[in-house]
Amino acid sequence: MTKPLQEMSLEELWQLFPIELKAPDQKYAAWYEAAKQNLLALLQDFHITRISHIGSTAVPGLIAKPIVDILLELPAGYEQAALTERLTAAGWLLMNQQADEELLDFNRGYTPAGFAEKVFHLHVKPAGDWGELYFRDYLIAHPDVAQDYAALKKRLKREFEHDRDAYTDGKGEFVRRVTELGREEFAGRYRN
């Protein structure tokens, strides 16, 4: 019998959900649009400020983990408990909460048997000038930098296929540097 995900150790989860990198695929944009429409309908009374497709699947031509990342921005002071209740009732799993900063992370598509066909990460934050948007935009505007990122991801996957934290940490400096370049090039683009 398979253990529920909440009862698995980090090592068990990393074995079940290794780092996978897939060729670019236009289906990710369609997955995002469908998820966006579902979230807009589900959360219509939460006054969504902005909803965005972020991460590597939002960058044309970039290899990516087959996971669609969504940034959902709400007015500061949003009702975290009510939002969590609504999303979990709709099948989203709360993975991380930093209540004092109004940050919530949910996922969908992780099963005790491994990845489902469609996998999503939903990052909920108060409306802001978030770095993820600048990182995405810079990679789109600079395909050569996106290919440098692809090479880094391939190397890190070889080293850390079953250690998601080390894989993410290994991208950290690159992401910080490119985010800052994006903030310089597109200064203030996402200020409300």
Secondary structure, DSSP 8 states (H G I E B T S, - for coil): ----GGGS-HHHHHHHS----B---THHHHHHHHHHHHHHHHTGGG---EEEEESGGGSTT--B-S-EEEEEEE-TT--HHHHHHHHHHTT-EEEEEEGGGTEEEEEEEEETTEEEEEEEEEEEEES---HHHHHHHHHHH-HHHHHHHHHHHHHHHHHHTT-HHHHHHHHHHHHHHHHHHHHHHTTTTT--
